[in-house]
Amino acid sequence: MTVKPIEPITLPPSQDIQREGNCLKEALWQWLNQEYLAEQINEKIASAACQIYIRQRMEGENDLGSLVIAMVTEMQAFDFRKSFYSEFAVANAMSDLILKSLGYDPCCGST
């Protein structure tokens, strides 16, 4: 069986990065609250992730894989001790939310 590599996903240029980031923050916050428990820390997690996303996009990062790596790396500075989550869970959730917003099935990678 031949394994076919996953094609990179390039995000389209943002028309309004602040609006896009805020929508992503709200979606992530909602996801965090629904996945386990609605905790106060979830809003701070979503805000921190949103700031990283906005900054990365403003710096010209459009590759979803690179955004996920940046999210994991930068979220390591966040104190997750009061949360069920980790930087990996947050980066994966952000990736899934972005994929869904683009019309992809996060599970299978198809549109």
C-alpha positions in Angstrom: 0.0 0.0 0.0 1.4 3.4 -1.0 0.8 6.2 1.4 0.0 9.5 -0.3 1.3 12.6 1.5 -1.2 15.1 2.6 -1.2 18.2 0.4 -0.5 21.5 2.2 -3.5 23.7 2.8 -2.9 27.4 2.1 -5.3 29.8 3.6 -6.8 32.6 1.4 -5.7 36.1 2.1 -7.7 37.6 4.9 -10.1 40.5 4.1 -10.5 41.5 7.7 -8.0 39.7 10.1 -9.5 41.2 13.3 -13.0 40.0 12.4 -11.7 36.6 11.3 -9.7 36.3 14.5 -12.7 37.3 16.7 -14.9 34.7 14.9 -12.2 32.1 15.5 -11.9 33.1 19.1 -15.6 32.7 19.7 -15.7 29.4 17.9 -12.8 28.1 19.9 -14.2 29.3 23.2 -17.5 27.6 22.4 -15.7 24.4 21.5 -13.6 24.5 24.7 -16.7 24.9 26.8 -18.6 22.1 25.1 -15.7 19.6 24.9 -15.3 19.2 28.7 -16.4 21.8 31.2 -17.2 25.5 30.8 -14.4 27.0 32.8 -13.3 30.6 33.2 -9.9 29.8 31.8 -11.4 28.8 28.5 -11.9 32.4 27.5 -8.2 33.2 28.3 -7.1 30.2 26.2 -9.3 31.3 23.3 -8.0 34.9 23.5 -4.3 33.8 23.6 -4.8 31.4 20.7 -6.6 34.1 18.7 -3.8 36.6 19.3 -1.2 34.1 18.0 -3.4 33.4 15.0 -3.8 37.1 14.1 -0.2 37.8 14.6 1.0 34.9 12.5 -1.4 35.8 9.7 -0.4 39.5 9.8 3.2 38.3 9.5 2.2 36.5 6.3 1.8 32.9 7.4 -0.9 31.3 5.2 0.1 27.6 5.5 -2.2 25.8 7.9 0.4 23.3 9.0 2.8 26.1 9.9 0.1 27.9 11.8 -0.6 24.7 13.8 3.2 24.4 14.6 3.3 28.0 15.6 0.2 27.6 17.8 1.7 24.6 19.6 5.0 26.4 20.1 3.7 29.7 21.3 0.9 28.2 23.5 3.6 26.4 25.5 4.1 29.7 27.3 0.4 29.6 28.5 -0.3 28.2 32.0 -2.7 25.3 31.4 -2.6 24.1 35.0 -6.2 25.2 35.6 -7.5 23.5 32.4 -8.2 20.1 31.0 -6.5 21.3 27.7 -2.9 21.6 26.4 -1.3 23.5 23.6 -1.8 20.4 21.4 -5.5 20.2 22.0 -5.9 24.0 21.3 -3.8 23.9 18.1 -5.8 20.9 16.8 -9.1 22.5 17.6 -8.1 25.7 15.9 -7.0 23.7 12.9 -10.4 21.9 12.8 -12.3 25.1 13.1 -10.3 26.7 10.3 -10.8 23.7 8.1 -14.5 23.7 8.7 -14.7 27.5 7.9 -13.0 26.7 4.6 -15.5 23.9 3.8 -13.1 21.0 4.5 -14.0 17.9 6.5 -11.4 17.9 9.2 -11.6 14.1 9.5 -10.9 13.3 5.9 -9.4 16.5 4.4 -11.9 16.7 1.6 -14.1 19.5 0.6 
